[in-house]
Amino acid sequence: MHDDAHFHTEAGFSLPENYRIEDHETTFRVALAIFGCSFASATVLALQIAGLI
């Protein structure tokens, strides 16, 4: 058996300790990148629905 450290996420599944991001700047950049991609996709979809592109 492995005695690796795990933590449980809010969704209920666990990830190994080495997947945790300790650097808060990196966490912020990842969150900003995800938000930016989501916003860009939503904008393009809205423009397509409106028939502008």
mmCIF file of the N, C-alpha and C atoms, coordinates in Angstrom:
data_MODEL
# 
_entry.id   MODEL 
# 
loop_
_atom_site.group_PDB 
_atom_site.id 
_atom_site.type_symbol 
_atom_site.label_atom_id 
_atom_site.label_alt_id 
_atom_site.label_comp_id 
_atom_site.label_asym_id 
_atom_site.label_entity_id 
_atom_site.label_seq_id 
_atom_site.pdbx_PDB_ins_code 
_atom_site.Cartn_x 
_atom_site.Cartn_y 
_atom_site.Cartn_z 
_atom_site.occupancy 
_atom_site.B_iso_or_equiv 
_atom_site.pdbx_formal_charge 
_atom_site.auth_seq_id 
_atom_site.auth_comp_id 
_atom_site.auth_asym_id 
_atom_site.auth_atom_id 
_atom_site.pdbx_PDB_model_num 
ATOM 1   N N  . MET A 1 1  ? 0.844   -1.190 0.000   1.00 0.00 ? 1  MET A N  1 
ATOM 2   C CA . MET A 1 1  ? 0.000   0.000  0.000   1.00 0.00 ? 1  MET A CA 1 
ATOM 3   C C  . MET A 1 1  ? 0.877   1.237  0.000   1.00 0.00 ? 1  MET A C  1 
ATOM 4   N N  . HIS A 1 2  ? 0.358   2.278  -0.634  1.00 0.00 ? 2  HIS A N  1 
ATOM 5   C CA . HIS A 1 2  ? 1.074   3.545  -0.670  1.00 0.00 ? 2  HIS A CA 1 
ATOM 6   C C  . HIS A 1 2  ? 0.578   4.431  0.459   1.00 0.00 ? 2  HIS A C  1 
ATOM 7   N N  . ASP A 1 3  ? 1.507   5.141  1.053   1.00 0.00 ? 3  ASP A N  1 
ATOM 8   C CA . ASP A 1 3  ? 1.155   6.097  2.094   1.00 0.00 ? 3  ASP A CA 1 
ATOM 9   C C  . ASP A 1 3  ? 1.314   7.521  1.589   1.00 0.00 ? 3  ASP A C  1 
ATOM 10  N N  . ASP A 1 4  ? 1.005   7.744  0.302   1.00 0.00 ? 4  ASP A N  1 
ATOM 11  C CA . ASP A 1 4  ? 1.117   9.083  -0.265  1.00 0.00 ? 4  ASP A CA 1 
ATOM 12  C C  . ASP A 1 4  ? 0.095   10.006 0.375   1.00 0.00 ? 4  ASP A C  1 
ATOM 13  N N  . ALA A 1 5  ? 0.491   11.250 0.552   1.00 0.00 ? 5  ALA A N  1 
ATOM 14  C CA . ALA A 1 5  ? -0.431  12.237 1.120   1.00 0.00 ? 5  ALA A CA 1 
ATOM 15  C C  . ALA A 1 5  ? -1.467  12.610 0.071   1.00 0.00 ? 5  ALA A C  1 
ATOM 16  N N  . HIS A 1 6  ? -2.698  12.646 0.460   1.00 0.00 ? 6  HIS A N  1 
ATOM 17  C CA . HIS A 1 6  ? -3.789  13.037 -0.424  1.00 0.00 ? 6  HIS A CA 1 
ATOM 18  C C  . HIS A 1 6  ? -4.608  14.116 0.259   1.00 0.00 ? 6  HIS A C  1 
ATOM 19  N N  . PHE A 1 7  ? -5.267  14.931 -0.547  1.00 0.00 ? 7  PHE A N  1 
ATOM 20  C CA . PHE A 1 7  ? -6.235  15.864 0.007   1.00 0.00 ? 7  PHE A CA 1 
ATOM 21  C C  . PHE A 1 7  ? -7.510  15.736 -0.800  1.00 0.00 ? 7  PHE A C  1 
ATOM 22  N N  . HIS A 1 8  ? -8.621  16.007 -0.168  1.00 0.00 ? 8  HIS A N  1 
ATOM 23  C CA . HIS A 1 8  ? -9.913  15.870 -0.822  1.00 0.00 ? 8  HIS A CA 1 
ATOM 24  C C  . HIS A 1 8  ? -10.381 17.229 -1.312  1.00 0.00 ? 8  HIS A C  1 
ATOM 25  N N  . THR A 1 9  ? -10.828 17.269 -2.568  1.00 0.00 ? 9  THR A N  1 
ATOM 26  C CA . THR A 1 9  ? -11.361 18.503 -3.122  1.00 0.00 ? 9  THR A CA 1 
ATOM 27  C C  . THR A 1 9  ? -12.821 18.635 -2.723  1.00 0.00 ? 9  THR A C  1 
ATOM 28  N N  . GLU A 1 10 ? -13.401 19.785 -3.032  1.00 0.00 ? 10 GLU A N  1 
ATOM 29  C CA . GLU A 1 10 ? -14.812 20.000 -2.702  1.00 0.00 ? 10 GLU A CA 1 
ATOM 30  C C  . GLU A 1 10 ? -15.718 19.078 -3.505  1.00 0.00 ? 10 GLU A C  1 
ATOM 31  N N  . ALA A 1 11 ? -15.224 18.623 -4.667  1.00 0.00 ? 11 ALA A N  1 
ATOM 32  C CA . ALA A 1 11 ? -16.027 17.725 -5.493  1.00 0.00 ? 11 ALA A CA 1 
ATOM 33  C C  . ALA A 1 11 ? -16.036 16.308 -4.940  1.00 0.00 ? 11 ALA A C  1 
ATOM 34  N N  . GLY A 1 12 ? -15.145 16.020 -3.991  1.00 0.00 ? 12 GLY A N  1 
ATOM 35  C CA . GLY A 1 12 ? -15.175 14.726 -3.342  1.00 0.00 ? 12 GLY A CA 1 
ATOM 36  C C  . GLY A 1 12 ? -14.107 13.753 -3.779  1.00 0.00 ? 12 GLY A C  1 
ATOM 37  N N  . PHE A 1 13 ? -13.335 14.059 -4.817  1.00 0.00 ? 13 PHE A N  1 
ATOM 38  C CA . PHE A 1 13 ? -12.271 13.151 -5.210  1.00 0.00 ? 13 PHE A CA 1 
ATOM 39  C C  . PHE A 1 13 ? -10.947 13.656 -4.647  1.00 0.00 ? 13 PHE A C  1 
ATOM 40  N N  . SER A 1 14 ? -9.974  12.770 -4.579  1.00 0.00 ? 14 SER A N  1 
ATOM 41  C CA . SER A 1 14 ? -8.697  13.139 -3.964  1.00 0.00 ? 14 SER A CA 1 
ATOM 42  C C  . SER A 1 14 ? -7.594  13.192 -5.010  1.00 0.00 ? 14 SER A C  1 
ATOM 43  N N  . LEU A 1 15 ? -6.642  14.063 -4.781  1.00 0.00 ? 15 LEU A N  1 
ATOM 44  C CA . LEU A 1 15 ? -5.483  14.202 -5.646  1.00 0.00 ? 15 LEU A CA 1 
ATOM 45  C C  . LEU A 1 15 ? -4.225  14.023 -4.808  1.00 0.00 ? 15 LEU A C  1 
ATOM 46  N N  . PRO A 1 16 ? -3.161  13.502 -5.401  1.00 0.00 ? 16 PRO A N  1 
ATOM 47  C CA . PRO A 1 16 ? -1.911  13.378 -4.652  1.00 0.00 ? 16 PRO A CA 1 
ATOM 48  C C  . PRO A 1 16 ? -1.384  14.741 -4.222  1.00 0.00 ? 16 PRO A C  1 
ATOM 49  N N  . GLU A 1 17 ? -0.595  14.753 -3.188  1.00 0.00 ? 17 GLU A N  1 
ATOM 50  C CA . GLU A 1 17 ? -0.045  15.987 -2.623  1.00 0.00 ? 17 GLU A CA 1 
ATOM 51  C C  . GLU A 1 17 ? 0.780   16.763 -3.647  1.00 0.00 ? 17 GLU A C  1 
ATOM 52  N N  . ASN A 1 18 ? 1.478   16.068 -4.548  1.00 0.00 ? 18 ASN A N  1 
ATOM 53  C CA . ASN A 1 18 ? 2.368   16.764 -5.476  1.00 0.00 ? 18 ASN A CA 1 
ATOM 54  C C  . ASN A 1 18 ? 1.610   17.490 -6.587  1.00 0.00 ? 18 ASN A C  1 
ATOM 55  N N  . TYR A 1 19 ? 0.299   17.360 -6.670  1.00 0.00 ? 19 TYR A N  1 
ATOM 56  C CA . TYR A 1 19 ? -0.477  18.112 -7.644  1.00 0.00 ? 19 TYR A CA 1 
ATOM 57  C C  . TYR A 1 19 ? -0.922  19.465 -7.105  1.00 0.00 ? 19 TYR A C  1 
ATOM 58  N N  . ARG A 1 20 ? -0.694  19.713 -5.850  1.00 0.00 ? 20 ARG A N  1 
ATOM 59  C CA . ARG A 1 20 ? -1.097  20.984 -5.258  1.00 0.00 ? 20 ARG A CA 1 
ATOM 60  C C  . ARG A 1 20 ? -0.169  22.090 -5.740  1.00 0.00 ? 20 ARG A C  1 
ATOM 61  N N  . ILE A 1 21 ? -0.720  23.256 -6.020  1.00 0.00 ? 21 ILE A N  1 
ATOM 62  C CA . ILE A 1 21 ? 0.064   24.416 -6.428  1.00 0.00 ? 21 ILE A CA 1 
ATOM 63  C C  . ILE A 1 21 ? 0.254   25.287 -5.199  1.00 0.00 ? 21 ILE A C  1 
ATOM 64  N N  . GLU A 1 22 ? 1.495   25.399 -4.755  1.00 0.00 ? 22 GLU A N  1 
ATOM 65  C CA . GLU A 1 22 ? 1.779   26.177 -3.552  1.00 0.00 ? 22 GLU A CA 1 
ATOM 66  C C  . GLU A 1 22 ? 1.973   27.656 -3.868  1.00 0.00 ? 22 GLU A C  1 
ATOM 67  N N  . ASP A 1 23 ? 2.426   27.956 -5.084  1.00 0.00 ? 23 ASP A N  1 
ATOM 68  C CA . ASP A 1 23 ? 2.711   29.334 -5.461  1.00 0.00 ? 23 ASP A CA 1 
ATOM 69  C C  . ASP A 1 23 ? 1.406   30.043 -5.804  1.00 0.00 ? 23 ASP A C  1 
ATOM 70  N N  . HIS A 1 24 ? 1.070   31.067 -5.047  1.00 0.00 ? 24 HIS A N  1 
ATOM 71  C CA . HIS A 1 24 ? -0.205  31.750 -5.261  1.00 0.00 ? 24 HIS A CA 1 
ATOM 72  C C  . HIS A 1 24 ? -0.208  32.552 -6.559  1.00 0.00 ? 24 HIS A C  1 
ATOM 73  N N  . GLU A 1 25 ? 0.955   33.013 -7.013  1.00 0.00 ? 25 GLU A N  1 
ATOM 74  C CA . GLU A 1 25 ? 1.012   33.733 -8.282  1.00 0.00 ? 25 GLU A CA 1 
ATOM 75  C C  . GLU A 1 25 ? 0.686   32.793 -9.436  1.00 0.00 ? 25 GLU A C  1 
ATOM 76  N N  . THR A 1 26 ? 1.187   31.569 -9.380  1.00 0.00 ? 26 THR A N  1 
ATOM 77  C CA . THR A 1 26 ? 0.884   30.579 -10.413 1.00 0.00 ? 26 THR A CA 1 
ATOM 78  C C  . THR A 1 26 ? -0.597  30.233 -10.394 1.00 0.00 ? 26 THR A C  1 
ATOM 79  N N  . THR A 1 27 ? -1.156  30.079 -9.209  1.00 0.00 ? 27 THR A N  1 
ATOM 80  C CA . THR A 1 27 ? -2.588  29.795 -9.088  1.00 0.00 ? 27 THR A CA 1 
ATOM 81  C C  . THR A 1 27 ? -3.402  30.919 -9.709  1.00 0.00 ? 27 THR A C  1 
ATOM 82  N N  . PHE A 1 28 ? -3.017  32.159 -9.439  1.00 0.00 ? 28 PHE A N  1 
ATOM 83  C CA . PHE A 1 28 ? -3.719  33.311 -10.001 1.00 0.00 ? 28 PHE A CA 1 
ATOM 84  C C  . PHE A 1 28 ? -3.606  33.330 -11.519 1.00 0.00 ? 28 PHE A C  1 
ATOM 85  N N  . ARG A 1 29 ? -2.421  33.040 -12.045 1.00 0.00 ? 29 ARG A N  1 
ATOM 86  C CA . ARG A 1 29 ? -2.241  33.054 -13.500 1.00 0.00 ? 29 ARG A CA 1 
ATOM 87  C C  . ARG A 1 29 ? -3.062  31.959 -14.178 1.00 0.00 ? 29 ARG A C  1 
ATOM 88  N N  . VAL A 1 30 ? -3.128  30.786 -13.557 1.00 0.00 ? 30 VAL A N  1 
ATOM 89  C CA . VAL A 1 30 ? -3.937  29.699 -14.117 1.00 0.00 ? 30 VAL A CA 1 
ATOM 90  C C  . VAL A 1 30 ? -5.411  30.088 -14.109 1.00 0.00 ? 30 VAL A C  1 
ATOM 91  N N  . ALA A 1 31 ? -5.879  30.651 -12.994 1.00 0.00 ? 31 ALA A N  1 
ATOM 92  C CA . ALA A 1 31 ? -7.276  31.078 -12.905 1.00 0.00 ? 31 ALA A CA 1 
ATOM 93  C C  . ALA A 1 31 ? -7.570  32.171 -13.925 1.00 0.00 ? 31 ALA A C  1 
ATOM 94  N N  . LEU A 1 32 ? -6.642  33.108 -14.098 1.00 0.00 ? 32 LEU A N  1 
ATOM 95  C CA . LEU A 1 32 ? -6.826  34.190 -15.061 1.00 0.00 ? 32 LEU A CA 1 
ATOM 96  C C  . LEU A 1 32 ? -6.861  33.653 -16.489 1.00 0.00 ? 32 LEU A C  1 
ATOM 97  N N  . ALA A 1 33 ? -6.016  32.677 -16.791 1.00 0.00 ? 33 ALA A N  1 
ATOM 98  C CA . ALA A 1 33 ? -6.004  32.078 -18.124 1.00 0.00 ? 33 ALA A CA 1 
ATOM 99  C C  . ALA A 1 33 ? -7.310  31.345 -18.411 1.00 0.00 ? 33 ALA A C  1 
ATOM 100 N N  . ILE A 1 34 ? -7.810  30.604 -17.430 1.00 0.00 ? 34 ILE A N  1 
ATOM 101 C CA . ILE A 1 34 ? -9.080  29.893 -17.603 1.00 0.00 ? 34 ILE A CA 1 
ATOM 102 C C  . ILE A 1 34 ? -10.216 30.888 -17.797 1.00 0.00 ? 34 ILE A C  1 
ATOM 103 N N  . PHE A 1 35 ? -10.237 31.948 -16.982 1.00 0.00 ? 35 PHE A N  1 
ATOM 104 C CA . PHE A 1 35 ? -11.277 32.962 -17.115 1.00 0.00 ? 35 PHE A CA 1 
ATOM 105 C C  . PHE A 1 35 ? -11.190 33.650 -18.470 1.00 0.00 ? 35 PHE A C  1 
ATOM 106 N N  . GLY A 1 36 ? -9.982  33.976 -18.910 1.00 0.00 ? 36 GLY A N  1 
ATOM 107 C CA . GLY A 1 36 ? -9.805  34.649 -20.198 1.00 0.00 ? 36 GLY A CA 1 
ATOM 108 C C  . GLY A 1 36 ? -10.284 33.801 -21.358 1.00 0.00 ? 36 GLY A C  1 
ATOM 109 N N  . CYS A 1 37 ? -9.945  32.524 -21.342 1.00 0.00 ? 37 CYS A N  1 
ATOM 110 C CA . CYS A 1 37 ? -10.395 31.621 -22.409 1.00 0.00 ? 37 CYS A CA 1 
ATOM 111 C C  . CYS A 1 37 ? -11.911 31.458 -22.390 1.00 0.00 ? 37 CYS A C  1 
ATOM 112 N N  . SER A 1 38 ? -12.480 31.352 -21.207 1.00 0.00 ? 38 SER A N  1 
ATOM 113 C CA . SER A 1 38 ? -13.933 31.212 -21.092 1.00 0.00 ? 38 SER A CA 1 
ATOM 114 C C  . SER A 1 38 ? -14.638 32.469 -21.591 1.00 0.00 ? 38 SER A C  1 
ATOM 115 N N  . PHE A 1 39 ? -14.114 33.632 -21.223 1.00 0.00 ? 39 PHE A N  1 
ATOM 116 C CA . PHE A 1 39 ? -14.724 34.895 -21.643 1.00 0.00 ? 39 PHE A CA 1 
ATOM 117 C C  . PHE A 1 39 ? -14.631 35.060 -23.156 1.00 0.00 ? 39 PHE A C  1 
ATOM 118 N N  . ALA A 1 40 ? -13.472 34.726 -23.734 1.00 0.00 ? 40 ALA A N  1 
ATOM 119 C CA . ALA A 1 40 ? -13.304 34.834 -25.180 1.00 0.00 ? 40 ALA A CA 1 
ATOM 120 C C  . ALA A 1 40 ? -14.254 33.887 -25.912 1.00 0.00 ? 40 ALA A C  1 
ATOM 121 N N  . SER A 1 41 ? -14.392 32.671 -25.420 1.00 0.00 ? 41 SER A N  1 
ATOM 122 C CA . SER A 1 41 ? -15.309 31.709 -26.042 1.00 0.00 ? 41 SER A CA 1 
ATOM 123 C C  . SER A 1 41 ? -16.751 32.182 -25.954 1.00 0.00 ? 41 SER A C  1 
ATOM 124 N N  . ALA A 1 42 ? -17.134 32.713 -24.800 1.00 0.00 ? 42 ALA A N  1 
ATOM 125 C CA . ALA A 1 42 ? -18.501 33.206 -24.629 1.00 0.00 ? 42 ALA A CA 1 
ATOM 126 C C  . ALA A 1 42 ? -18.768 34.393 -25.544 1.00 0.00 ? 42 ALA A C  1 
ATOM 127 N N  . THR A 1 43 ? -17.782 35.265 -25.707 1.00 0.00 ? 43 THR A N  1 
ATOM 128 C CA . THR A 1 43 ? -17.944 36.429 -26.577 1.00 0.00 ? 43 THR A CA 1 
ATOM 129 C C  . THR A 1 43 ? -18.119 35.998 -28.027 1.00 0.00 ? 43 THR A C  1 
ATOM 130 N N  . VAL A 1 44 ? -17.284 35.076 -28.489 1.00 0.00 ? 44 VAL A N  1 
ATOM 131 C CA . VAL A 1 44 ? -17.389 34.589 -29.865 1.00 0.00 ? 44 VAL A CA 1 
ATOM 132 C C  . VAL A 1 44 ? -18.728 33.897 -30.083 1.00 0.00 ? 44 VAL A C  1 
ATOM 133 N N  . LEU A 1 45 ? -19.162 33.091 -29.131 1.00 0.00 ? 45 LEU A N  1 
ATOM 134 C CA . LEU A 1 45 ? -20.447 32.408 -29.255 1.00 0.00 ? 45 LEU A CA 1 
ATOM 135 C C  . LEU A 1 45 ? -21.597 33.409 -29.309 1.00 0.00 ? 45 LEU A C  1 
ATOM 136 N N  . ALA A 1 46 ? -21.546 34.425 -28.471 1.00 0.00 ? 46 ALA A N  1 
ATOM 137 C CA . ALA A 1 46 ? -22.600 35.445 -28.470 1.00 0.00 ? 46 ALA A CA 1 
ATOM 138 C C  . ALA A 1 46 ? -22.633 36.196 -29.798 1.00 0.00 ? 46 ALA A C  1 
ATOM 139 N N  . LEU A 1 47 ? -21.474 36.515 -30.347 1.00 0.00 ? 47 LEU A N  1 
ATOM 140 C CA . LEU A 1 47 ? -21.431 37.210 -31.636 1.00 0.00 ? 47 LEU A CA 1 
ATOM 141 C C  . LEU A 1 47 ? -21.945 36.320 -32.761 1.00 0.00 ? 47 LEU A C  1 
ATOM 142 N N  . GLN A 1 48 ? -21.659 35.025 -32.691 1.00 0.00 ? 48 GLN A N  1 
ATOM 143 C CA . GLN A 1 48 ? -22.172 34.106 -33.708 1.00 0.00 ? 48 GLN A CA 1 
ATOM 144 C C  . GLN A 1 48 ? -23.685 33.979 -33.610 1.00 0.00 ? 48 GLN A C  1 
ATOM 145 N N  . ILE A 1 49 ? -24.205 33.908 -32.398 1.00 0.00 ? 49 ILE A N  1 
ATOM 146 C CA . ILE A 1 49 ? -25.655 33.810 -32.219 1.00 0.00 ? 49 ILE A CA 1 
ATOM 147 C C  . ILE A 1 49 ? -26.334 35.078 -32.723 1.00 0.00 ? 49 ILE A C  1 
ATOM 148 N N  . ALA A 1 50 ? -25.692 36.224 -32.478 1.00 0.00 ? 50 ALA A N  1 
ATOM 149 C CA . ALA A 1 50 ? -26.260 37.494 -32.926 1.00 0.00 ? 50 ALA A CA 1 
ATOM 150 C C  . ALA A 1 50 ? -26.116 37.682 -34.431 1.00 0.00 ? 50 ALA A C  1 
ATOM 151 N N  . GLY A 1 51 ? -25.332 36.851 -35.089 1.00 0.00 ? 51 GLY A N  1 
ATOM 152 C CA . GLY A 1 51 ? -25.166 36.932 -36.529 1.00 0.00 ? 51 GLY A CA 1 
ATOM 153 C C  . GLY A 1 51 ? -24.169 37.987 -36.965 1.00 0.00 ? 51 GLY A C  1 
ATOM 154 N N  . LEU A 1 52 ? -23.329 38.450 -36.067 1.00 0.00 ? 52 LEU A N  1 
ATOM 155 C CA . LEU A 1 52 ? -22.365 39.492 -36.403 1.00 0.00 ? 52 LEU A CA 1 
ATOM 156 C C  . LEU A 1 52 ? -21.079 38.933 -36.999 1.00 0.00 ? 52 LEU A C  1 
ATOM 157 N N  . ILE A 1 53 ? -20.800 37.667 -36.746 1.00 0.00 ? 53 ILE A N  1 
ATOM 158 C CA . ILE A 1 53 ? -19.622 37.037 -37.362 1.00 0.00 ? 53 ILE A CA 1 
ATOM 159 C C  . ILE A 1 53 ? -20.018 35.687 -37.933 1.00 0.00 ? 53 ILE A C  1 
# 
